[in-house]
Amino acid sequence: MNDYVRVAPRIVELAERHPREESCGLVVEDAAGVLAVVPVPNVAGRDGGPGPEQAFQLDPGAHLAIARRLRAEGGRVIAVWHTHVDGPGRLSAADRAGAIDDGRPTLPGVDWIVVGMRSGKAEEIQAFTCTGARFVGSPVAWRDAAAAPGAKSRPS
C-alpha cells in the first residue's frame, strides 16, 4: 500500500469544501513518480439512486479522460478517494460492492481511500488495498502532515 500521508492534506482540503456531500477523486502518479490529487465530480443520484449526500460515483467521462491522459503521459491511477458525510473512514457495504465485481477488483492495483467526516471536518482517513475480494485497511496519519513537495492537485 502506498504512503498517502503526502497527499492526505489536499484530500482533506477538498473534502471540507463540500461537507454535506461525498467528495471524490483520484490519486495519480506521473511518470516521474510525483503524486497528485485530482478531484472528480460526484454524479451519484443521476441514475435515480442515492444522491451525493449519501453516496459517491466518479463521473465516468472525467475518469476516462484522466485515465487516457495518464496512459499517454506514462502515469497511472493509484487510488480512488471519497468522503463519508458524518460517517467513519471505512469502506461501507456499498463501497465494497462497487469495488468488487465477480470476486475481483473493479480497478486492479488501485487502492481505496475513505475520509470519515463529522460536522463538516475530517476526522479520520483510512486506505484500503484489495486483494481478491478482501480489503486490508490502514490509517493514514495526516493531521500534522504537510503536503510534500510535488504533492499537488490538478483540475479534472
VENQUI-V164119 format. One record per residue. SS is DSSP state (A for helix, B for strand, O for the rest). OMEGA is omega in whole degrees, 0 to 359 (none if undefined). D_LAST is the distance of its C-alpha to the last C-alpha in Angstrom with 1 decimal. Layout:
BEGIN
SS:OMEGA:D_LAST ; SS:OMEGA:D_LAST
END
This chain:
BEGIN
O:181:24.3 ; O:175:22.1 ; O:185:22.7 ; O:180:19.8 ; A:183:21.6 ; A:183:19.7 ; A:183:16.3 ; A:179:17.9 ; A:178:18.3 ; A:177:14.6 ; A:179:14.1 ; A:178:17.1 ; A:180:16.0 ; A:181:12.9 ; A:184:15.4 ; A:175:18.0 ; A:183:16.1 ; O:188:16.5 ; O:183:19.7 ; O:177:20.9 ; O:180:18.2 ; O:174:16.6 ; O:180:13.2 ; B:179:11.3 ; B:184:8.8 ; B:166:9.6 ; B:183:11.6 ; B:177:11.6 ; B:180:14.5 ; O:184:14.8 ; O:180:18.1 ; O:180:19.8 ; O:179:19.1 ; O:179:16.8 ; B:176:14.7 ; B:175:11.3 ; B:181:9.7 ; B:176:6.0 ; B:179:6.1 ; O:179:5.9 ; O:176:8.3 ; B:182:11.9 ; O:178:13.9 ; O:179:17.1 ; O:180:20.1 ; O:179:19.2 ; O:179:21.7 ; O:179:24.3 ; O:178:23.9 ; O:181:23.3 ; O:184:20.7 ; O:176:18.0 ; O:185:20.9 ; O:187:22.3 ; O:174:19.7 ; O:173:16.2 ; O:178:14.7 ; B:175:11.2 ; O:185:10.2 ; A:179:11.7 ; A:178:10.2 ; A:179:6.6 ; A:179:8.4 ; A:180:10.6 ; A:179:8.4 ; A:180:7.2 ; A:179:10.9 ; A:179:12.3 ; A:180:10.7 ; A:179:12.0 ; A:181:15.3 ; A:183:15.8 ; A:181:15.4 ; O:178:17.4 ; O:180:15.0 ; B:172:14.6 ; B:178:13.1 ; B:179:15.8 ; B:169:15.1 ; B:177:13.6 ; B:173:14.0 ; B:181:15.0 ; B:170:17.6 ; B:179:21.0 ; O:181:22.3 ; O:179:25.7 ; B:183:25.9 ; O:177:26.3 ; O:179:23.9 ; O:177:25.1 ; O:175:24.1 ; O:176:25.5 ; A:179:27.4 ; A:178:24.5 ; A:181:22.1 ; A:179:24.7 ; A:180:25.3 ; A:182:21.6 ; A:183:21.5 ; B:175:24.8 ; B:179:26.1 ; O:177:29.7 ; O:180:30.1 ; B:179:27.4 ; B:177:23.8 ; O:178:21.2 ; O:183:19.0 ; O:178:21.8 ; O:181:21.4 ; O:177:18.4 ; B:178:19.3 ; B:180:18.6 ; B:180:18.2 ; B:178:19.5 ; B:175:19.8 ; B:183:23.0 ; B:172:23.2 ; B:178:26.4 ; O:175:26.8 ; O:181:23.2 ; B:177:23.4 ; B:179:22.3 ; B:181:25.6 ; B:176:24.8 ; B:174:22.3 ; B:176:23.3 ; B:183:21.9 ; B:173:23.3 ; B:180:24.1 ; B:173:25.2 ; B:188:28.3 ; O:177:29.6 ; O:182:29.4 ; B:179:29.9 ; B:175:27.6 ; B:183:28.5 ; B:173:26.9 ; B:180:27.2 ; B:175:26.5 ; O:178:24.1 ; O:188:26.0 ; O:189:23.6 ; O:182:25.6 ; O:183:27.1 ; O:172:24.5 ; O:179:22.8 ; O:180:19.6 ; O:175:20.9 ; O:181:20.4 ; O:175:17.5 ; O:187:15.6 ; B:177:12.7 ; B:176:9.2 ; B:175:6.3 ; O:179:3.8 ; O:none:0.0
END
